Amino acid sequence: MVLLAGSTGLRRSDMIALTWADVNTRTLEVNVLRSCVCNHFGNTKTECSRRPVPLHLLVLDALLRWREESLYRAEKDFLFPSIRLKGTKPLSPDSLLKRSIRPALARAGIVGKQIGWHNFRHSLATNLRAMGVDIKVAQELLRHANSRTTLDIYTRAVSQQKRDANTKLVEMLLPKGMKKLQHPSAPSEVLEAAG
């Protein structure tokens, strides 16, 4: 989940609503078709939020390896299912933050900040800007509905520009490639052992 959120800027409500049918291995994209807030499914935040999001090959590979290990891998199953609820609902993003991500951050020496899922989105925007990515490409990667009028009316990022920007970001975050996968609800001691 962290890899997907950090490389795509997906909102947590969009990310937890994803099913395997939403992952398009042919186009290297994830289709965001719905949102889930407090286990209630509905439309995404905006119409722009429904645009496909490019997936870097490393991220797609990690998702496919995750699918092989998942108990719930049918097309209709959630990417990140709740094992406790036998896959009928997605994993709670808040409990994952509390049980796994925040303790891992504390062990890494990142303290004094309240980290949430939206931080991944902000980090993506900051990193894209630092890399000199065109603002229109960044806007479309983040699927923001509002932007400056000139950008909205007169320019549009081409798909290859979005893919190139996403590739740069993932390679910046994962310069040595993927390591070991683990279930997002694994206890924190498993996270420590995985390194």
Steps between C-alpha positions, in 0.01 A plus 500: 500500500783736584670436167176556310410814697850645478541444128151599383365748755172309517264623767457237770126480430574420134786261579311277744204470262719352224430147381725280288276576201613864529866413434564508126820306429476571126501882531700511827227699671261476789143607432347695786126439477373532856585623844454353847459713813421326830405182307247691289564478127414781262636734237850641506558848641484666158451397139874559445569243771359231268787535253736202463827519691826374344678214675875460482608145412655457847171597663296278268740211567465553876121501468503180293730328749271623779204351313673160484539505881154637574220277620265715292622525141187476287421792269223623733719479814659805660871562449532550875229287665422466865602149601297538821188567289584213261566736208147640494627851584828679436769528764458798733755762395494660846582177682784434257642847577479442875625140510765499228592825326533739795703249709728442200546877464585529870760224466646692205534807723214697343323641804304810596277497193158347460531301177188403309415365158467849355872556574581259217299721265675815620839330470424397143410859410814635669726242334349562156560872541857442621566287191384783274193313371262719302224634725228371266647149511513519881140623513384207287705245694338625820160516326421844637177655373611860549800666341599829349272596211782517246612150584148359499389660175811512283724213592467130553774260597563217260488149640873436447584809710293363789664158467850658488424706813371193685808300392737769632318511831497123557866469404581782743311326781623149417845535346597140580170341400251310707587297807264264682122523494289461809135517586401858592338381824808305615595569863772761554751234613479351150577844360809523722621155394448587131735794547 
